[in-house]
Amino acid sequence: MKIFSRSVLKLVFFFTIALCAPAIHAQSEVFPSKAVTLIVPFPAGGSADATSRSLAQKLSARWKQPVIVLNRPGAGTTIGLNATATAAPDGYTIGMNSISHIVQPAVRAKLPYDSVADFTFISKVLEAPFVLTVNAALPINSIAELVTYAKANPQKLNYASFGVGSAGHIFFEILSQQTGIRATHVPYKGTGEATVAQLNGDSPLMFDMITSPLQQIRSGKLRPLLVTTATRSNELPNVPTSRESGISELEMPTWFGMIGPKGIPPTIVAELNAAVVEALKAPDIVALIEKQGMTPAPSTPAEFKKFVEDSIAIIQRAATLAAIPKVDD
């Protein structure tokens, strides 16, 4: 009986090892061992999509595995972000995010995810400044002169944006709260309408991505007052940063980054981060990003997470103080 029992135990042992072998092998596999999906919360064809696809090609070349770009636009990027947040936390589904990620908590009554807790932050990818411009017909050449002019002409200044709760709207509210100036918000449906209103003097002030007003700045029709990046822009080297202008909370560029669902193992996060950082050094990627008026901005996962947390806090506070209504959809 003892010999029989030992034989049975040996059979059970070897059978258990055989069953566990695939799992042990899977855990030891080098990531990735199959295709990776990159969710892009924007429509196909735009600059964000083009950058994402070029980045996917670099990641695919490094990993020797396909990186499939999946466009999931809609609801101010929340559809794509939710698809990323609810994916399996194994690193095989990752996503792109943008400045919308930090604006949405301040302007939407309810989100299907927690903007920090439900994500793994991998790396910032690129950034570009917003620029505050003023119609050149006004005698305003700096933030100090804007403050003086606004206080001498209370409630006579209008500023344009692309809509209630947009980044430009919130940025101007931060400016107002930091400097004490008052101006009337006039929302427009898009860049075209807002630019026309700015040029004809109806709404002479506006925050916009630097690429949009460059031609009007160079022609002398608009005057730049500050940029929102930590360093001066190569496109406008003589324009001070928000920090140089005494408004540190406006150090908030537009940006794209890479994220995943919460719970991705640290070793996989490290590989994802290393792959993004390496890709952002490639000359063709750098050229593509700079052609869009942006700059590569790789970061560590911890740096990226802190940036998002800090930015959300600043924007939420500004939106609350300005009583910006939240969309309930």
Long-range contacts (C-beta under 8 A, 24 or more apart in sequence): 31-91, 31-267, 31-268, 31-271, 32-63, 32-65, 32-91, 32-92, 33-65, 34-65, 34-92, 35-65, 35-66, 35-67, 35-68, 35-92, 36-63, 36-65, 36-66, 36-67, 36-68, 36-91, 36-92, 36-93, 36-94, 37-67, 37-68, 37-70, 37-87, 37-92, 37-93, 37-94, 38-67, 38-68, 38-69, 38-70, 38-94, 38-95, 38-96, 39-70, 39-72, 39-80, 39-83, 39-84, 39-87, 39-93, 39-94, 39-95, 39-96, 40-69, 40-70, 40-71, 40-72, 40-73, 40-80, 40-95, 40-96, 41-72, 41-73, 41-74, 41-77, 41-78, 41-79, 41-80, 41-81, 41-95, 41-96, 41-97, 41-98, 41-100, 42-71, 42-73, 42-77, 42-80, 42-96, 42-98, 43-71, 43-73, 44-71, 47-292, 48-96, 48-98, 48-256, 50-288, 51-125, 51-126, 51-256, 51-288, 51-289, 51-292, 52-96, 52-256, 54-284, 54-285, 54-288, 55-125, 55-276, 55-279, 55-280, 55-285, 58-275, 58-278, 58-279, 58-282, 58-285, 59-275, 59-276, 59-279, 62-275, 62-278, 62-279, 63-275, 75-329, 76-100, 76-103, 76-104, 76-108, 77-101, 77-104, 78-104, 78-108, 78-111, 78-112, 81-113, 81-259, 82-112, 82-113, 84-119, 84-259, 84-260, 84-261, 85-112, 85-113, 85-118, 85-119, 85-261, 85-262, 86-113, 86-261, 87-260, 87-261, 88-261, 89-120, 89-260, 89-261, 89-262, 89-263, 89-264, 89-265, 90-264, 90-265, 90-268, 91-260, 91-264, 91-265, 91-268, 91-269, 91-271, 91-272, 93-260, 93-261, 94-122, 94-258, 94-259, 94-260, 94-272, 95-258, 95-259, 95-260, 96-125, 96-256, 96-257, 96-258, 96-259, 97-256, 97-257, 97-258, 97-259, 98-254, 98-255, 98-256, 98-257, 99-167, 99-252, 99-253, 99-254, 99-255, 101-257, 101-259, 101-308, 102-308, 102-311, 102-312, 102-315, 103-165, 103-166, 103-167, 103-170, 103-315, 105-312, 105-315, 105-316, 106-165, 106-170, 106-312, 106-315, 106-316, 106-318, 106-319, 106-320, 106-324, 106-326, 107-164, 107-165, 107-319, 107-324, 107-326, 107-327, 108-326, 108-327, 108-328, 108-329, 109-326, 109-327, 109-328, 110-328, 115-308, 115-312, 116-305, 116-308, 116-309, 116-312, 117-262, 118-261, 118-262, 119-259, 119-260, 119-261, 119-262, 120-259, 120-260, 120-261, 120-262, 120-263, 120-264, 120-269, 120-301, 121-257, 121-259, 121-301, 121-302, 121-304, 121-305, 121-308, 122-257, 122-258, 122-259, 122-260, 122-269, 122-272, 122-273, 122-276, 122-301, 122-304, 123-257, 123-258, 123-272, 123-273, 123-276, 123-277, 123-298, 123-299, 123-300, 123-301, 123-304, 124-255, 124-256, 124-257, 124-297, 124-298, 124-299, 124-303, 124-304, 124-307, 125-255, 125-256, 125-257, 125-258, 125-276, 125-280, 125-296, 125-297, 125-298, 126-255, 126-256, 126-280, 126-289, 126-294, 126-295, 126-296, 126-297, 127-229, 127-253, 127-254, 127-255, 127-256, 127-294, 127-295, 127-297, 128-209, 128-210, 128-211, 128-229, 128-253, 128-254, 128-255, 128-292, 128-293, 128-294, 128-295, 129-209, 129-210, 129-227, 129-228, 129-229, 129-233, 129-253, 129-254, 130-167, 130-168, 130-171, 130-207, 130-208, 130-209, 130-210, 130-227, 130-228, 130-252, 130-253, 130-254, 131-207, 131-208, 131-209, 131-210, 131-213, 131-217, 131-224, 131-225, 131-226, 131-227, 131-228, 131-233, 131-236, 131-239, 132-171, 132-172, 132-175, 132-205, 132-206, 132-207, 132-224, 132-225, 132-226, 132-228, 133-198, 133-205, 133-206, 133-208, 133-213, 133-216, 133-217, 133-222, 133-223, 133-224, 133-225, 134-204, 134-205, 134-222, 134-223, 134-225, 135-198, 135-199, 135-201, 135-204, 135-205, 135-221, 135-222, 135-223, 136-220, 136-221, 136-222, 136-223, 137-201, 137-204, 138-204, 140-223, 140-225, 141-223, 141-225, 142-225, 142-240, 142-245, 143-179, 143-225, 143-226, 143-240, 143-245, 143-246, 143-247, 146-179, 146-181, 146-205, 146-225, 147-179, 147-180, 147-181, 150-181, 150-182, 150-183, 151-180, 151-181, 154-182, 155-182, 155-183, 155-184, 157-181, 157-182, 157-183, 157-184, 157-204, 157-205, 158-183, 158-184, 158-185, 158-186, 158-202, 158-203, 158-204, 158-205, 159-183, 159-184, 159-185, 159-186, 159-203, 159-204, 159-205, 159-206, 159-207, 160-186, 160-187, 160-188, 160-194, 160-197, 160-198, 160-203, 160-205, 160-206, 161-185, 161-186, 161-187, 161-188, 161-194, 161-206, 161-207, 162-187, 162-188, 162-189, 162-190, 162-191, 162-194, 163-187, 163-188, 163-189, 164-324, 164-325, 165-319, 165-324, 165-325, 165-326, 165-327, 167-207, 167-254, 168-206, 168-207, 168-208, 169-324, 170-315, 170-318, 170-319, 170-322, 170-324, 171-207, 171-228, 171-250, 171-252, 172-205, 172-207, 173-318, 173-319, 173-321, 173-322, 173-324, 174-247, 174-249, 174-250, 174-314, 174-315, 174-318, 175-247, 175-250, 176-322, 177-318, 177-321, 177-322, 178-246, 178-247, 178-249, 178-250, 179-247, 198-222, 209-254, 209-293, 210-235, 210-236, 210-293, 211-292, 211-293, 214-293, 226-250, 228-252, 228-253, 229-253, 234-295, 235-293, 249-314, 249-318, 252-311, 252-314, 252-315, 255-297, 257-304, 257-308, 269-301, 273-300, 273-301
